[in-house]
Amino acid sequence: MRTPSQSKSTDIEIAHALARLALGLNILAHGLSRIGNIPEFAASIEKMFAATWLPSAVVTATAYAIPPVELAVGTLLVFGLFLRPALVIGTLLLCQLIFGSALTQQWDVAGIQLVYVAVYTALLATAGFDRYSADQLLRKN
């Protein structure tokens, strides 16, 4: 028979896995929707930042990097592989996006991005409860 503390640990482990899966699918879908047409995505970002002080070369390079990073981070999160690095990279990407949203004064977007940061950091803070992931399967072998 499971003790209440054992049940609580299992619930946290399941919750962690489900939150990781949900975030991973979301970020993976972002990357998948953009990866097939990066030049068009980059052009839209360049237009958005035209009125800011950021050099266009920096904006363009960043725009080209976002879809593959989203695709990689999302895939790693879905499978629970390299969990901590994926969560850190995802959080840092969101910090970059928040900075861009603030520069373009898109405060509603920055607010939504802060919700993503909260999910990323909550997952990172509870990474010790990571039980249902590729990382755990690899550790057992």
WOCOR-V414871 format. One line per field, one symbol per residue. ss: DSSP state (H for helix, E for strand, L for the rest). psi: psi as a letter, one per 40 degrees, with the letter a starting at -180 (. if undefined). burial: I if it has 16 or more other C-alpha atoms within 10 Angstrom, else O. Layout:
BEGIN
ss=???
psi=???
burial=???
END
This chain:
BEGIN
ss=LLLHHHHHHHHHHHHHHHHHHHHHHHHHHHHHHHHLLHHHHHHHHHHHLLLLLLLHHHHHHHHHHHHHHHHHHHHHHHHLLLHHHHHHHHHHHHHHHHHHHHHLLLHHHHHHHHHHHHHHHHHHHLHHHLLLLHHHHHHHL
psi=hiidddddddddddddddddddddddddddddeddegdddddddddddedeiehhdddddddddddddddddddddddefhfdddddddddddddddddddddefgdddddddddddddddddddedeehdgiddddddd.
burial=OOOOOOOOOOOIIIIIIOIIIOIIIIIIIIIIOIIOOIOOIIOOIIOOIOOOOOOOOOIIOIIIOIIIIIIIIIIIIIIIIOIIOIIOIIIOIIIOIIOIIOOOOOOOOIOOIIOIIOIIIOIIOOIOIIIIIIIOOOOOO
END
